[in-house]
Amino acid sequence: MTATMPDDRDFAYGHLKLRHLHLMHLLESEKSITRAAQAMHLTQPAVSAMLKELEAQFGIRMVERTAQGVLLTPAARAALRRFSIALAEVGAAHEEALRAQQHEGLRLRVGALTLATLELLPKALSLLLEESPDVQIEISEGTVEGLTDTLMRGELDCIIGRVGTPWAKAPHEARIEQLKLYDEQRCLVCRPGHPLSTHRRVDLAALAQHHWVLQPVPSSTRLVFDELFLERGMVPPAPTIESVSAHSNMEIVAATDLLGIAPQALARPHIATGRLHAIATDALLPRMSISLIWRRASGADPLLARLRRALVAAGAARSNRRRGARRPD
């Protein structure tokens, strides 16, 4: 028999207070009711009473008492993830209110992969600022996994990139929405004058014999690189240099005999100015899908809606430029 989920209308929201959510965070970090009470400047009986209120409200046990201290139950840890988002949003609301009181603009916190900051995001921000000149925008660059985790903690309003693997496998549970913006092609590069720069086409067996500078796992580009060889029964070459920075990797390729892999948007300016050479290969390099991702609860944010419109317009303009560049005279 299928279990029936409780109706949200039966939940008495009026009895739930922010201090209850704060208490759960303290119990998770301190693992002690006594230390949690000290941090909240309350007596231990008062904190115990708060915990009982919270358990009654949710209808579940929140803690287990062990020799190591007070531990959250699996159900409480699941709830804590949502509590974290709620507390982060309250903190953001407080900052927004202070800005409004001081006649400052609204703030939008955007996380982005480096790739998205090269072409798409600058154009989109130009369009957004034309429509909303008083908005304040905070941009944080990071990895796919790092940005996704930050978004799910409520510390970002949206990200431009891809969803981290754990969340991508369960988007409904993560309660996220996505809007695909475009696909980015990757390419292999070397410095001009490298022995491979004179070859019309290079196979994977030859590429495997050279030295590489690569981003570390779990970078999506690194995973794609390794999979190219694994799919053909070959051992991926171990990188001579591992560097998180895609920009730094291009500089290293330009200055050494190391090979590299990068999104075309990053490599294109270097290739156009003759600092890098694109290596042609028979291997098909998968495209990278770039999307705008936000928490479902933030979908009604009017500022986020304006950014969505700006990104769609910038993405369309980008695609038109690409098609124009490929069109023969």
N, C-alpha and C positions, 0 to 999 in steps of 0.2 A: 504494500500500500504506500502511496506517495505521501510524504509528510507535507503538511500545509504550513506555509510561512505565515507568521503573525501579521495582522493588518496594522500598517503604520498608524491608522486612526485610533488604535487602542493604546498607543504610546503617549504617556502624559509628559509632553515636552516641558510643561511649566515647572516640573519638579527638578529638571536637569539644569545644573548651573556650571559655569566655567570652572569653578573650583573643583568640581568633581573630575573634570577632564585633566586638570592640572595635577590632581592627586594621583591619577593613574600613571602619569609620566614620572612622578616622583617615586612611586612604588616600583616602577620598572627599573629606574636608575639606582635607587637607594636600597631596595630590597629589605626595607625596614619601616614599620609603621612609626616607630619612635623618631627616626631620622626624617621621615616625611613630615611628621608633625612639627619638628623643629624648623624645617625649611619653610613651612606654611605659617609659622608663628602661632600654632594652635596646640591645644593639649592633646595627648594621645587618645583619651576617650572621645574627644570631638572628631578626630580623624577616623576613629573606628566607627563612629556613628555615620559619618559621611560615606564610608565604604559600604555599610549596611544599606544606606539609602540607594546607592548606586546599584548594588546587587538586586535590591527589590525592584528598582526601576527597570532593569534589563531582564530580570528573572533568571539570572545565571550566577554561578560562583565566580568571583573575580580573582581571588587569590588562594594560594595554597601555602600553608605554613610548613617549612622544612627546616632541616638542620642548617641549611645555608641562608635561611632568612625567609622573607615573604616573596613568593614567586607568583607572577601572573599566570592564570590558567590559559590554555590555548584560545578559549573563547575571548578572554580579556585581551590577549595580544592581538587578536583579529580586530577587536573594537578599537584598540589603541591606535592602529594605523589610521583609522578615520578620525579619531580624536586629534591626532597630530595635524591633519589637514584643517580641521575646524579651528584649532588654536592658531595656526599660521594665518588663516583668513581673518580671524579676529585682530591679530597683530597688524595685518595689512590694512584692515578697516580703520584701526586707530591712527595709523600713519596718514591714511587718506584724509581723515577728518582734520588732523592737524594741518595738513597742506591746504585744505579748503579754508580753514580758519585764517591762515596766513596768505590767502589769495594765491596759492600756488596751484599748478595744474595737476590733473589726475595722473597717476603713475601706472605704467604697464611694464610688467617684468617678463622679459622675453629671453628664453634660452635658445641657443642656436649652435649647430655644428659649424665648424670653420667654413665648410663648403658654402653654407647658406649665406654667410656674411660677405662673400666675394662679389656676387652680382645681384642676387634676388633681394636680399634684405635691404641694402642701401636704397634701391629704387622704390621698394615698398614703403620704406620709412619716409622718403621724399613725398610720396603721395599722401601718406597718413598725416604728415605735418602740414601739408597744404589744407587738409580738411580740419585738423585739430591742432593749431599752432601752439596751444598751451600745454599739451600733453607732455609728461616727463617719461622717458623710456629708459629702462635699465636693461642692458644686454649682457648676458653671461654666456661665454663659450664653454664647451665641454664635450665629453664623449657621449655616445648614445645612451649607455647605461647610466652614467652620472646625471645627465640632464633628465632622463625619465624618472629616476629616483627623486630628484629635486622637485620635479613637477608633482609627483605623487605625495610629497610631503607638504604641498601647498606653498612652497617657497618661490614658485614661478607661476605665471598666469598661462603661459603656453610655451611650446618649444617648436622650433623649425628644424626638422631632421627626420629621425626614425624612432619608433618605439623600441625600448629595450626588450630583449628576448623574453624574460619572464612575463612582462605585461603583454607582449604581442601574442603570447599563447592563450591569454585569457582576457581579451579586451572588454568583455561584458563585466567580468568581475572587477577589472580595474576602473570601470566607469569612465572611460575616455572616449573622445571623438577624434576623428582624423579627417583631414581634407587634403587629398593628394594635390601637389602643386606641379611637379615635373619629375622626369627621370634624368639622372646625370650619368653620362658615360665615363668610364675610367680609361686610363691609358698607361702604357709602360714607357719609361723615359731613360735616357742616358745623356751624357754630355756630348756636345759636338766634338768630333775627333776620336770618340770611343771606337774601338774596333767594330762594334756592332752597328755603328751609325752608317756604315757603307753598305750594309746588307738590305736588300729589298724586303726580305721577310725572314724572321727568325723563329725556329720552332722551340717548343718548351724544353726539349732535351738540351739544346744549346743554352737556353736561358738558365737552366739549372746549374750550369757549370760556372756561372758568374757570381760575383758577390753583390749583396743587396743591402740597402737601407730601407727598413720597414717599420710601420707602426706596430706596437705590441698587440697581442691578443688581449681583449676581445674586440679590437677595432674591426669594423665591418669590412674595411678594405683589406686588412690582413687576413681575415677569414676567407674572403673571396680569393685572394692570392694563393693561400694554402690549398684551397679546394680545386683550383685549376690543375695542380699537379696530382693531388690525391685521386681525382676522378679518372686520371689516366694511368693510375698505378705507379706513380712516381713519388719520391720523397721530396717535399717542398724544401728548397734551399734555406738553410738557417741564416738569418740576417747577420751580417758583420756588425751593423749598427742598428739598434732599436731606438726609435724616438717617437714620442707621442705627437710632436708637432709636425703636421704635414708641410707647413711652410719651411721649417728647418730642413726637412728631408729633401725638398727640392733644391735648397742651397747646397746641401751636401752632395747631391748627385751632380750639380753643375761644377763642383770643385774637385771631384774625385772620379775614379773609375767604377764607383758603385752604381748599380741600377736601382730604379725606384718605380713605384706604382702610385698613381694619384688621380683624383677626379680631373676631368678635362678642364673644368673651370679654373682650377688651380694651376695646372700645367700650361694652359693655353698662352698666357702672357709671356711666359719664359720661352716657349717654343717660337712665338712670333718675333721675339727680339733676338733669337739665335743663341740663347743661353742654354737651352735644352733641345734634345732631339727626340721625336716620338718614334718608338720602336714598333714596326709592323709585325704582327704575329698571327698565325692561323688560329690561335686560341681565342674563343669568344669571351670577352670580359663582361660579366653581367652588369647591367645598369643599376644605379642606386636610386631608389625611390625617395623623394624628399616631400614631406607632408607638414602641414600645420597640425599640431596635436594639442588638445586642451582637455581639462577635466569636464565631464558632462555637467557638473554643477555650475560651471562658469559659462555655460553656453549662452546665457542671456546677457552677459556683460556687453554693454554697447561699445565700449572701447575695443574689446576683443573683436566685435563684429566689424568695426572699421578697419582693424588690421587685416582681418580675413579678406575684405574687399580689396584692400591695397595689395595684398600678396597675390590674389587671383589676377588682378590687372597687371602687376609686374611680371607674373609668370607667363601670361598671355603675350606680353610684349617681348619677353625673352624668347619664347617659342617662335614668334614671327621673325625675330632677327636671325635665329638659327636656320629657319627654312629659307630666308632670303640669302643667307651666306652660302647655302648648299645649292641654290638655284643656278643652273648654267646660264651664261650670257647668251 
